[in-house]
């Protein structure tokens, strides 16, 4: 999975890095000069994930709209304690 994050200031960046480090997440910091390479990596990974999702759907591994609605309704009930 690839996530690009653009913090608004150094304080937010520090908080994010502290969180990632405390949870022992593997992450990669980049400098603005690397944006073309990073964008290419991101698009490569994104396209691979889309291809895999399409294969899963073609194989019949997906949720219907009604199943998704039920899932979120049930989740809302669990969170609210009903």
N, C-alpha and C positions, 0 to 999 in steps of 0.2 A: 504494500500500500504506500502511496506517496501523498503527502500533504504539504502544501506550501502555505507558510504563515508569514504575514507581514505586520509585525507589531507597530503600534503608533509611536512608541518612544522607547528609550533605553530601559526604563523601569519595567515596562511590560515584557521586553525581551529578556531581561534578567529573571523575572518571575517565571516565564515560560521555560527558560533553560534550567532554573532551579528545580522546577517540577519534573522536567524530563530526566534530569540527573537523579533525582530522588527516587524515581520509579525504574531506574536503570534501563530506560529506553535507548535504543540504538538510533542515532539521528546524525544528520550531516548538515553542517553549517556551510553556507556559501557566501561569497562576496559578489557584489553587483556585477563585476566583470564576467562572471561565469553564467550569466542568465541564459545565453543561447544554448549552452551545453545542458544546463539544468532543464530548460524548457524541452529540449529534445529528449532527455531522459524521462521527464514527466509524461510527455506525449507517448513515448514508447511503452511505458508501463500502463498508462491509461488505455491505450489501444489493445494491449494484451488482456487487460481485465475485461474490456468490452467483448473481445473475441471469446473469452472464456464464458462470459455471461450468455452470449448468444448460443454457444454450444450447449450450455445447461438448459436454456429455454427450448432449443430444438430437441433435446432429450426428454422434455416434459417435466423438468425440475424447476417449477416456478409456483408462485402463489397467485390465486385469482384475486380480482379486485375485492370481492366479498370477503375472502380470507384475510386480506390485509386490513380492511375496515374492522373486522371482528378482532383481530390482533390488537389494534390500537385502542379499540373500545375497552377490551379486557385490561389492557395495560393501564388505561386511565382509571378504571375501577380499582385496580390493585394499588395504584399510587394514592388515590383519594381515600382508600380504606373501605370502600363499599363492597 
